[in-house]
Structures are given as C-alpha cells and as structure tokens.
C-alpha cells in the first residue's frame, strides 16, 4: 500500500474526485460480468479437482494437483502481457482505431507464445524426469495429466479475452463460460470414468477449446472479419512448428545423455538443446526478426503489423 500510494502521489497526485452515481453504475455494469466470468472459470478448475476427489483415492488428488502445478507459473507470463496491453488496446478502440487494438492483441500473443513455446516443449518432453526429480517416482502418474494441461496452456496462450473486454462483451463471456463449465465438467466426469484422471484433464482441454471457439465466433461477428483475420495464425503456427522441431531433437539428445549420465544432466542438456534448436528453427522458418525483437536487437517487422 505504501508503494502504491507513493506511485499514485508522484505520478498523478492525490487531487482526484470520486466517481458519481452514473459513472459508478456504468463501471459496475461493465465490470461485474467480467468478475462473474472469472468466478465461473475458477469454478471449472475447482470442479475438475472435485471430480478427482469424488472418484479416486485421496492420493489421486495429490497426483492430479501435481499435473496442474506448472500452469500457474507459466500462465503468469500470459496474464502480465495481457494486462499491460489492455489499456493501450482500450485507448485505440476508444479513438476508433479498431485495427490498432487488434494489432496489439496479435503482437502480445506472438510475444507470449514465442516465450512460452520452448518452456512448454521442455516440460512436455522431460515431464517424467522433472516430476520424478521434484516429487519422486511415486508421483509419475501425474505425467500424462501434466502433458494434457500443457497442451491446454498452449491453447490459452493465444488469448482473445482482452479484445472482448475492450468491446464490453462481458455478458457474452459469462454465457460462454457457463456453457464451458457444464460441457467441460461433464466431459471430465465421463473421461474420468473411461480413462482415469487423464480423462479429467482432457475434459478441461475440450472446455478451453470450446471457450476459444465461441469467443472467436463472436469476435468475427463484431469486427466483420473472418476468424482467419483475427490472429496472425501463420506466425503462430511457425512458432509452434519451431517448438515441435526443438522438442523432438532435444528428446533424442536427452535420451542419449541419459544412457551415460543422470537425470539432472539430461534435463540441463536437453534444455540447452531446446533453446539452441528452437532459435535456429525460428530463423529457418523466417522469424529471425522476431528473435531480434525479443532480444531487443531489432524492431517489430511483422508483415501482418
């Protein structure tokens, strides 16, 4: 609170007026649906854990929680970038520059994905070794769950919710999140009966894909553009391709190292291999300008804007 007070005082001063009734009502009308949407999103995540608690032994919840444990850390990158870009997007949309708002969303997604992709690849390829190092081999059952949630996180990395917020689509987001909760938890329950705890994770993935699809359909209608024009799918797919190439190569390298050394060395060498091959693959796929931009060695040079 002290730091916040200092920031407000030095940056803006303390001579501000409280909002009037009309302004407060407008703000609440805008903000409350987004708060409800966030609650529904949290309920979906908790619901998956409730299903595991209900259907499996207590130890199963511990295994399942380990499978979800990396999501929070990696999701912080995505959220921080979205929070930085949202005021700029709002300003652009308020000035009538919809193209600029969409461009900022695209740029943020590309930057986040290019940073997250190698981390997701490393965790996916070496999930069994990393889980064993951190939690012992007793929790190796979390490996397939972790891998499914990493795929879910990759889907979540291409966010569109900030565009929906800029266009005040809170009520619509509440509706699609409510639909997602019902569909996701139903599929998670059926998946648990058919495939065990990994089936619960697949239900979460299906729910996230449904949410994204409905959001993009709404965005396409609002902006009168096809879904193909709402993101720079070409650049995003090339980033994903570079991560896949790097993960396959690093798995081969890690397997060779593991035959002659221990798990710690295999993960370290595999991580170095992912980083090196990933950057090389980005350059090979025509994204050398993006590498320079992320390293602050060049300007944004995307033909899409």
Buried (B, 14 or more C-beta within 10 A) or exposed (E): EEEEEEEEEEEEEEEEEEEEEEEEEEEEEEEEBBEBBBEBBEBBBEBBBBBBEEBBEEEBBBBBBBBBBBBEEBBEBBEEBBEEBBEBBBBBBEEEBBEBBBBBBBBBBBBBBBBBBBBBBBBBBBBBBBBBBEBEEEBBBBBBBBBBBBBBBBEBBBBBBBBBBBBEBBEBBBBBBBBBBEBBBEBBBBBBEEBBBBBBBBBBBBBBBBBBEBBBEBBBEBBEEEEEBBBBBEBBEBBBBBBBBBBEBBBEBBEEBBEEEEBEEBBEBBBEBBBBBBBBBBBBBEBBBBBBBBEEEEEEEBEEE
